[in-house]
């Protein structure tokens, strides 16, 4: 049974990678900015990627797992927003695939006041569960696989607000563009995954977590006008051929669930051309409240340590930022 506890941030400061890029963090609490012996100051100057002055303020807030809120001026984009965080027994050794789906509208509505686009990496419950409610409440358009499209229809979302994508699309929204990348889901210790499968037609409205299959996996790169290019992934596997040429400034990197994927971090860092900033995600216990400091299971603590050490080894010039919930990061 995994032991849940808050992550030892002092240990992170000792172990994390050093880099030359600077990041500023403001909000409920600044995330750790790692160096070889001490953290960079939380008030460090923002990383800049072009000589032009950014016309709109941009912030990135982590919502646990691989979930993000990105505010670009008065425009809001979400990636894999999962805020309900209900108990399935996954972190206590009592995992129940028949766990009923729950949507905590009180928490969601307190954090999501607006959204114009939602980008879904895959349709497991810890990525998709809250998306239909958020889209219905805000009018946001949902981008995802064909499975996400059909699940959206099953929840009653209008087809005009559902945008199926496959990978290769480059979508222009004026202040930002989004490139869609065909990707892979992480493998468990049996070299498989939970709830594989796709939905080729609208199913009955999902009732349990098993009703939300993986549904194929995507990654996204959001490029802010006069700002950084930021890579988002929701699972710890990759097809490096699909990442060629992306070269993001910042990479939100999923912590590996197992060691079943060979050379995960070296391949990922090389394929992304060694990003200036690496932000580990999907390492927290997502069945606990979204309060700082994030809670991490003991087994996931080891995987997070391994991820940080691997980044430090293969990409020593990358800066690692361990995020905290709700904190506004400016890259």
N, C-alpha and C positions, 0 to 999 in steps of 0.2 A: 504494500500500500504506500503510495507516495506521500511524503510529508510535506505539508504546505507551510511556507513561511515567507517573510519578506526577503527580497534579495539583499545580500550583503554588499552595499554600495562601496564601502571602503575596499573590499576585495576587488571590485570591478575597477576601481581607480588604479590598482596595482597591475591588473592584468590586461587592460584594454590597450588598443593600438594607439600610436602617436601619429599625428599628421600635421600638415601645415595649414589646412583650411580652417577658418574660424566660423563659429556658429553663435548666434545669440538665442537665448531662450527666456521667455517671460511667461507668467501665468500663475497657476497654482503652485508650481515648484519647478525649478530648472532641472533638466535631465543632466546626468553626469557627462561631462566632456572629458574624454580620457586622454591621458598622457602616460609616459613611461613611469613617472613617479608621482605626479600630482595632476589634478584636474585643471583644465583651462578655465579661466574665470567665466562665470555665467553671463557676464556683460560684454563678452568679446564681440568685436565688430562682426556684422553679418558677412557671410560668404557672398562674394559677388562674382558673377560669371560673364558679364559683359561690361563694356565701358559706358553703356547708356544708363541713364537714371531711370529706375523703375517708376512707372507712372502710378501704380496702385500698390498699397501695402499687401503683402502676401504672408499668410501664416499657415502652419501645418500643426494640427493637434491630433495626438494619438488617442484612440478610443479602445485600446486593448486588441488582442489577437492581431489581425492585419488591418484593423479599421482606422480610417483617417477622416478628419474634416479639414478641407483646404479652403481657406477664405482668400479670395482674390478681389480686393476692394469690397464691394457689396455683393459679390457673386460667391456662391458656396457650392463646392463639389465634395462628394462623399465617395470613399472607397471602402467596400465591405463593412458597412456600419452594423455592428452587433452590440447592442447595449442591454438587452434583456438578461443575458448571462444566467440562465436558469440551470438548475442542478440536474445532470444526467447520470451522476455516479462516476464519471470519467476519471476524476481525480481522487476518488476514494476506493477504487478497486471494485466498484459495484455498478459498472456501466450497464445501462438499460436502453437497448435500441428502440424500445417501445415507449420511451419517455414522451409524454405529450408536448407539443410545441406550445410555448407561452410567449406572449408579446406584452412587455411591461410598458404600457403606454405612458404611464406617469413619468418614468425615467426618460424614455425616448423624447417625449414632448417637451421636457424641461431642457434638453440639450440640443434638439434639432428645431430651430425656429424657421429655417429655410433650407432649400437645396434645389439646384437647377438640374444637376446630373448626378447619377449614382452609377459607379462602375463596380461590377461584381466579378471577382476572380473565379469563383466557382460556387456551387449551390448547396454545399453542406450547411447545416443549420447555423454554425457559428460564423457564417459569412452572409447568409441570405435571409435568415429568419425574420429580421426586422425590416427588410427592404420593402416589402409590399405596404406595410403600414406607413413608413416614411414617404414612399412615393405617393400613396393615396392622399396623405395629409398635406404634402407640400406641392404636389403636381410635378415632381421631378421626373425626368426621363431616366429609364433604367437601361444600362448597357450591359450585355453579358452574352453567354452562349445561347444556342437555340433552346437548351434546357431551361435557362433562366427566362427566356421569352415565354415558353409554354407554362412554366410555373407561375409567371406573372399573370397570364390569362386565367389560370386556375384560381388565383386570388381575386380576380375581378378587375385587374388593372386594364385600362383601355389599350388596345393594340398600338394606337398612335403614340403611346408613352413608353413603348417597349422597343428597344433597338438591338436586334441580334447582330453580333459581330463574331468573326472567326479568328482574326489575327492578320496583320498586314494593313489594316485600315489606319489612316491618319486623319483625324477628325479636327476640324477647325472651328473654334468657338470664339475667335477674335482675340481676347486677352490671353488665351492659352490654346494649345493644341494637345491632343491625346493620341498617342500611337498605341495600337492594340497589338499584343504579342501572343501568339499561340504558345502555351506552356504545358507543364506537366504537374500532376499532383504528387506530393511526397508519398513514400512507401513506408509501410509499417514493418515490423520485425519479420513478418512472413512474406515480404516483398509484394504485398498487396495493399489495399486501402479499404477504409470503411465505406459502405454504401456506394459501390461503383455503379455506373449506369448512366443513361441519358433519358430524356423525355422527348419523344418525337411528335407527340400530340399533347394537348392539354389534359392532364390527369385530373382526378377528383381533387378537391382542395386538400392539401397535406394536413395530416393530423398528428403525426409523430415524427421524431427526428429521422427515422428510417425512410420517411416519405420525401426527404430532400437528399437526392443522390449527389455525387460529385459533379456529374453533368459536364465533364470536360473542364479544363482549367486554362485561364488566361492570365497574362500580366499586362501592366499598362505603364507607359511613360508619359508623364504630363510635363510639357515644356511651357513655362511661363514666359510671356512676351517680356523681353528685356530682363529675364530672370533665369533661374536654374532649370535644368532638366532633371526630373525626379522619377525614379523607377520604383514601381510598387509590385510586390508579389504576395500571393496569399498561401503558398505552399512551397515546401523545400525541395523542389526538383526543377530541372531546366532542360531545354534543348538549346545548347549554346549557339547553334547555327542560327537560331531565330533572334539572338541577341546581338548579332554582329552589327557594328556601326552605331549602336545606341549611345554608348559612352556617356552615361548620365553623370551629373555632378553629385547627386545624392542617390543612394540605393537603400530602399526599405527591404531588408533581407530577412526572410523567414528562417527561424531557428530550425535546424533539422530534427525531425521527430525520432529518427533512428539513424543507424549507419548503413542502411541498405543501399543508399545512393552513393556510388563511388566518387570520391574526390569532389564532393559537392562544392565546398568553398573555393578551392583553387580553380575549378572550372568556371564557377560563377564570377569570381573576381576578374579572371582573364577575359571572359566573354564580355564583361561590362567595362573593360579597359581601366580597371582599378579606380573606382570612384573616389572623389575627394572625401566624401562623407559616407559612412555606412551606419545605418540605424537598424539594430536587431528588432524584429517583431515576432509575434506569435510564440512568445516564451512565457507569457503570464498564465496564471490559472484563471481562465475565462468563465469560471463558475463561482467566482467571488465578486463582491461589490467593486465598482469602478472607483476605488479610492486609493490615494497614494499613502505609502509606497506600494507599488504593485506586489501582489502575492505570487510566488513561484514555487511549484512543486520541487522537491529535492532532485528528482530525476531530470527535470527541465533545467534546474540550476546547473547541473553538470553539462548539459547540452549547450546552454548559453555560454558557460566558461569555454567550452570547446570551440564554439563559433568565434568568440572574441579572439582566442589564441590563434585560430586558423587565419583570421583576417590579418592579425598582427604579423604572422609569419609570411603570408604570400603577398600582402599589400601594405607594407610598413608605412607608407606615406598617407594611407587613409586615416581619417579621424573617425573614431567610433563614438556614437552618441547613444547612450542607453536612455530611452524615452521614459517619461512619466505621463500619466493620464492627464488629459485636458490642457497640458502646457503648450503655449504657443511657441513654436520654433520658427525661426527666420533664417533661411539658408541663402 
